[in-house]
Amino acid sequence: MKQRNNPEEKLSTKSMDFSIVLAGCIHDVKNSLSILINRVAEVSTAIEDGENRLALEQLQYQGERINNHLIQLLVLYRIDQAQYFANISEIGIRDLIADTLDPYIPMFANKNIMVSVRCSDDLYWYIDSDLIRGVLVNIMNNLYIYAESRIEIAAWQENQTFILQIKDDGPGYPDEVFDVSMRGAQKRFSFKSSNTGLGLFFSEMAAEMHQNNGKKGYITMSNDGIDGGGCFSIVLP
């Protein structure tokens, strides 16, 4: 008599790499989310009522924020698997800032938040533009929530390093940001705030992917912004 195979035994012989499954799921969710975001944007432009347009803008913002987190997860996964290598090339910094800010300017304007940029037109630096854009997007998403009325962005070259600094007039960074190393970002997870520290961890990794002459990039944070608000800087060799 032929013996039936035990399904549980067959499953136990297979090892599942959950990280690969997770990466595939992230791709699928990102694709669906992109369709949703684009559709919300189309509907928003067709609506004249200010209150309804603001509500749709909020939905679009949350969609973009989720999409950015998914991209960060994918990049961090690839870095961890040694599948991502910094694509360094000479980039015009002012154009990079302008392109990244473009979708956020109307959103900030609707909240009466003024954004100023101080950057020379002839400032170029060797960077991975996708990584630095990801850092900027993460900061802009946070400032949409926390900035009160002003955001100041400045970029310059100093002592053979490139510095990109963003100041705001919000409440500033919480104390735990300065008390715990960003390498322990996972320890700061809070079920109350749902804050995983992913954005800061991504920013730190993005900075460190920039290396030159034995030096690595890094980020700094303080509450030396506008009227005690936050001040974020990324420094690249």
Secondary structure, 3 states (H helix, E strand, C coil): CCCCCCHHHHHHCCCCCHHHHHHHHHHHHHHHHHHHHHHHHHHHHHCCCHHHHHHHHHHHHHHHHHHHHHHHHHHHHHHHCCCCCCCCEEEEHHHHHHHHHCCCHHHHHHCCCEEEEECCCCCEEEECHHHHHHHHHHHHHHHHHHCCCEEEEEEEEECCEEEEEEEECCCCCCHHHHHCCHHHHHHHCCCCCCCCCHHHHHHHHHHHCCEECCEECEEEEECCCHHHCCEEEEEEC
